[in-house]
Amino acid sequence: MTLGVGSLDGAVRDVDVARVRDFDAFVAAHRDRAVGLAWRLVGGDAAAAEDVAQEAFLRAYRGLDQFREEAKMSTWFYRILVNEAQRHLRWRWVRQRVAGEMPENPPDPRPAATGDPKLRERVARAVADLPRGQREAFALVHLEGFTVSEAAAITGRAVGTIKSHLHRALGKLREALADLDPSVGATRS
């Protein structure tokens, strides 16, 4: 049996329709997580996080025909999201230099959490103060639940680099939040 050009085009369209359908399901399942990760990566700016996530989904949709399925769609997409967050931060830096400073404490887009709000704010500030590579590695592995290998694929860095960033990030966070650990004071007395 031979396939004519018309039937081949139909087969390609069927694959495209199936891939778009899969992508729609992916967006529905990952939208909140994408906005949350973007919020962490851009320093707590809710509007910027929404913009970054939306632009990442748009870029992924436009590049859907280039997705080779060698990796999971989530790894491929979160790589796009991290790149988009980095692009946003570069442009925000330029805009701050040209137009002046942006608001200090943008609102948190996540629902109100239980517990001590000052403690949450302090921990969030400590994470935000980490250098970009360390913050990305920490957010992907410890806050978003990706494996070290997945975080490496998402950021385009070597596994060893991610491990190094995590080690340094945890050290800086321990140092910044050391006074919160009651056992630290007990061993020094």
C-alpha positions in Angstrom: 0.0 0.0 0.0 1.4 3.4 -0.9 0.5 6.6 0.9 -0.3 9.6 -1.2 0.7 13.1 -0.3 -2.8 13.9 0.9 -2.9 11.0 3.3 0.6 11.7 4.6 -0.5 15.3 5.4 -3.5 13.9 7.2 -1.2 11.6 9.3 1.1 14.6 10.1 -2.0 16.7 11.1 -3.2 13.8 13.4 0.2 13.7 15.1 0.2 17.5 15.5 -3.4 17.4 16.9 -2.4 14.6 19.3 0.7 16.6 20.4 -1.3 19.8 20.9 -3.9 17.8 22.9 -1.1 16.4 25.1 0.4 19.9 25.5 -3.0 21.3 26.5 -3.3 18.6 29.2 0.3 19.4 30.3 -0.5 23.1 30.6 -3.6 22.3 32.7 -1.6 20.0 35.0 1.5 22.2 35.4 0.3 25.8 35.3 0.2 26.4 39.0 3.6 24.7 39.5 5.1 26.8 36.7 3.8 30.1 38.2 5.1 29.1 41.6 8.6 28.2 40.2 8.6 31.4 38.2 7.6 33.4 41.3 10.6 31.9 43.2 13.0 32.5 40.3 12.0 36.2 39.7 12.2 37.1 43.4 8.6 37.1 44.5 6.9 39.3 41.9 3.5 37.8 41.2 2.8 39.7 38.0 6.2 38.9 36.7 5.8 35.3 37.6 2.5 35.1 35.6 4.2 36.8 32.7 7.2 34.5 32.8 5.0 31.4 33.0 2.7 32.6 30.2 5.7 33.4 27.9 7.3 30.1 28.7 4.1 28.2 27.8 3.8 30.3 24.6 7.4 29.6 23.7 6.9 25.9 24.4 3.8 25.8 22.2 5.6 27.5 19.4 8.5 25.1 19.7 6.3 22.0 20.1 7.3 20.7 16.6 10.9 20.8 17.8 10.3 18.7 20.9 12.1 15.4 20.1 10.7 13.4 23.1 14.2 12.5 24.1 13.4 13.9 27.5 10.1 14.2 29.5 8.0 17.1 28.4 8.2 18.6 31.9 12.0 18.7 31.7 11.9 20.3 28.3 9.3 22.9 29.5 11.0 23.8 32.8 14.2 24.4 30.9 12.2 26.9 28.8 10.7 28.4 32.0 14.1 28.9 33.7 15.5 30.5 30.5 12.5 32.8 30.4 12.9 33.7 34.1 16.6 34.5 33.4 15.6 36.7 30.4 13.1 38.5 32.6 15.7 39.2 35.3 18.2 40.5 32.8 15.5 42.9 31.4 14.4 43.9 34.9 18.0 44.8 35.7 18.1 47.0 32.6 14.8 48.6 33.4 15.9 49.3 37.0 19.0 51.0 35.9 17.1 53.2 33.4 13.9 53.9 35.2 14.7 53.5 38.9 13.9 50.9 41.5 10.9 48.6 41.6 8.8 47.8 44.6 10.7 46.2 47.5 8.0 43.7 48.7 5.8 42.4 45.9 2.8 40.4 47.0 2.9 36.6 47.2 0.6 35.0 44.6 0.2 31.8 46.6 -2.7 31.3 49.0 -2.1 32.4 52.5 -0.1 29.8 54.4 -0.4 28.8 58.0 2.3 29.5 60.5 4.4 32.5 61.4 4.3 35.0 58.6 7.5 36.7 59.8 9.4 33.4 59.7 8.1 32.6 56.2 9.1 36.1 55.1 12.6 35.6 56.6 13.1 32.2 54.9 11.9 33.6 51.6 14.2 36.5 51.9 17.2 34.2 52.7 16.3 32.1 49.6 15.9 35.2 47.4 19.4 36.5 48.6 21.1 33.4 47.2 23.0 33.8 44.0 21.0 33.0 40.9 22.5 29.5 40.2 22.2 28.5 43.9 18.6 29.8 44.1 17.6 28.0 40.9 19.1 24.7 42.1 17.6 25.0 45.5 14.1 25.9 44.2 14.1 23.1 41.6 15.3 20.4 43.9 14.1 21.3 47.4 11.0 23.4 46.7 9.7 21.9 43.4 10.8 18.2 44.0 12.9 17.7 40.9 15.8 15.2 41.1 19.3 16.6 40.8 19.5 15.1 37.3 16.3 16.7 36.2 17.4 20.1 37.7 20.7 19.7 35.7 18.7 19.1 32.5 16.4 22.0 33.2 19.1 24.5 33.9 21.6 23.1 31.3 24.2 22.6 33.9 26.2 19.5 34.9 24.9 17.3 37.7 28.1 18.1 39.7 27.4 21.8 39.3 23.9 21.4 40.6 25.2 19.4 43.6 27.8 22.1 44.3 25.1 24.9 44.0 22.9 22.9 46.4 25.7 22.4 48.9 26.6 26.1 48.9 23.0 27.2 49.0 22.3 25.0 52.0 25.4 26.3 53.7 24.3 29.9 53.1 20.8 29.2 54.3 22.1 27.5 57.5 24.3 30.5 58.1 21.5 33.1 57.4 19.0 31.2 59.6 21.3 29.7 62.2 19.6 31.7 65.1 16.4 29.8 64.4 17.9 26.4 65.4 17.7 25.9 69.1 20.4 23.3 69.1 23.0 25.8 67.8 22.7 27.9 71.0 22.8 24.9 73.2 26.1 23.6 71.8 27.8 27.0 72.1 27.1 27.5 75.8 
